[in-house]
Amino acid sequence: MTASRVAVIDYGMGNLHSVAKALEHAGALRVEVTSDPATILAADRVVLPGVGAIRDCVSELRQLGLDQVVREVVKEKPLLGICVGMQMLFESSEENGGVDCLGHFPGKVSFFGNELYEGDVRLKVPHMGWNQVKQSIDHPMWHRIDQDARFYFVHSYHAQPGKHTHIAGRCRYGVDFAAAVIQDNIFATQFHPEKSHTNGLQLMQNFLAWDGRW
């Protein structure tokens, strides 16, 4: 499967320019940042990014009818969710007093908490910066990425999948949490591959080569 066209879903939230540039640098032949359903559905691969408050992200996505487009996409082609784009794929989030999400993964998104410790050391929230990701499964999206490779995170909430088999990678920050999740042709990361230099570039290249099967 070739990477002729990649659609980055534009619903007014997320660092779209950085994601598009990273995909181009990874070798995508054409990257379209778009909110047009027909363009998204015609792409070979689709990226669902997200930055900011999840309530606003879900609201804008639904207002534009793009939640239904995502439902169509996941039936037939590879989808990469990034940060809040990953969190939106779960059933609900504690953020903003509780938000119903898209429900592609069973489970919820929870706050790290104001009293987060690693041993006797109090940790700052949000979790911001580089951290190691321990791969839970052998998957094409991890091709040429070392076990415990470091990726860049910025988040105050973390996903708690309802099924451990959906966890593709784990990270530790006071608690163990899902750094990457997988279901059929969906692969989603809590970290930002577009900000993760060499490892992020490799993950983007893997996405461009992935046919949605594993």
Secondary structure, DSSP 8 states (H G I E B T S, - for coil): ---S-EEEE-SS-S-HHHHHHHHHHHT-S-EEEE--HHHHHHSSEEEE---S-HHHHHHHHHHTTHHHHHHHHTTTS-EEEETHHHHTTEEEESGGG-EE---SEEEEEEE--SS-EETTEE--SSEEEEEEEEE-S--GGGTT--TTEEEEEEESEEEEESSGGGEEEEEESSSEEEEEEEETTEEEESS-GGGSHHHHHHHHHHHHH--S--
